[in-house]
Amino acid sequence: MIKVTIYKTERHEYVGFDTEDHAGYGEQGQDILCAACSALVINALNSIERFTDDETSCVSDEDTGSISFRFNGKPSHDAALLLDSMILGLEEIEDSNEYEQYIDIIFKEV
């Protein structure tokens, strides 16, 4: 199961997220759910890097499927919007009857 922990402040500003594990929906290399979630996450990270001036840190491990992403300071409006878009996509997958058992999204206040 893919586990996504999204960190937000008491003012509901997202400050980072962690992902871990693989979906287990299909065989490795053929898992469309893992591919969809990876595309959403990686596109958001690449977009934040390319289209904003936000300082961030990101550590990933392809073997375990883990990514640890943090903003170094308050996210800009554009970065927050890109992260909102990623979260929306992941939540839509989680809300699907077919995929809900393969992904778990948790919000933690920091």
N, C-alpha and C positions, 0 to 999 in steps of 0.2 A: 504494500500500500504506500502511495506517495503521501508524505506528511509535510504540510506547509504550515509554518508558524509565522505569523505576521505580527510585527511589533509596532505598537502605536502609543502615542502619548495620551495623557488625559484630555488633551485638546483635540484628539482624534487625528493627529498628524502621524502618518506612517514614517517610521524611522529605519525600517529594514525588514528582512525576512530570512528564514532558513527553510530549505527544502531538504528532504532526505528520503532515501529508499527508491525503489522502482515500483511501478504500478502492479505488475504481475498479471495484467490483463491478457497478455499474449506472450509468446516466446521472445526471448531477447533478440533484438534486431527486427522483430515483426510486431512489436507492441505499439499499436496506434495511439493508445491512451498516453503512454509514456512520451511518445513523440509529440503529441499535441501539447501536453503540459510543458515539456522541454522547450518547444517552440515559443510558447507564451512567455516563459521566464527568460529565456535567452534573448528574445527580441526586446523585452522590456529593459534588460541590462544593457544591451547594445545601444538602444535608443537613448537611455539616460546618459550613457557615456558620450554619444555622438552629438546629441541635440541640446544638452544642458552643460552648464559649467559647474555642476554640483561635484563636490569632493565626496568620493565613496570608497569603500573597501569591499572586496569580493574575494572569497576563497572557495574553490570548488574541487570536487573529487569525482571524476567521471565514473570510476568503478562503483562507488557507493551511491551515486546519484545525488550527492549532497552539494548544496550551495549555501554559503553564508554571506549575506549582503547587508551592508549598513551604510547609511548616510553619515558623513562626518560633519554634522551640523544640521540645521533646519533645511529640509528639502525645498527647492524652488517650486513655484507653481507648476511649471512644465514637468519637472521630475515627479511631482505628486500625481499629476494627471496620467503620466505614463504608468506609474505604479497602480493607480486606480484601474486602468485599463487591463493590466495583467490580472489583478485580483478579480475583476468582473469575469474575465474569461475562465479563470480557475473555478470560480463559484458556479458558473453555468455548467461546467463539467460535473462538479460535485452535486449539483441539483438534479442531474440526469438520473433517471431510474436505472439505466444500464451501467453507469459508471460510479455511482455514489459509494459503492463498497470498496473502490480502489483508490480513493483520494479523501484525505481528511484535512480540512483547513481550520486552524485555530488562531484566534486573535488574542494577543497578550498585551496588557498595558505595561509600559515601562516608565 
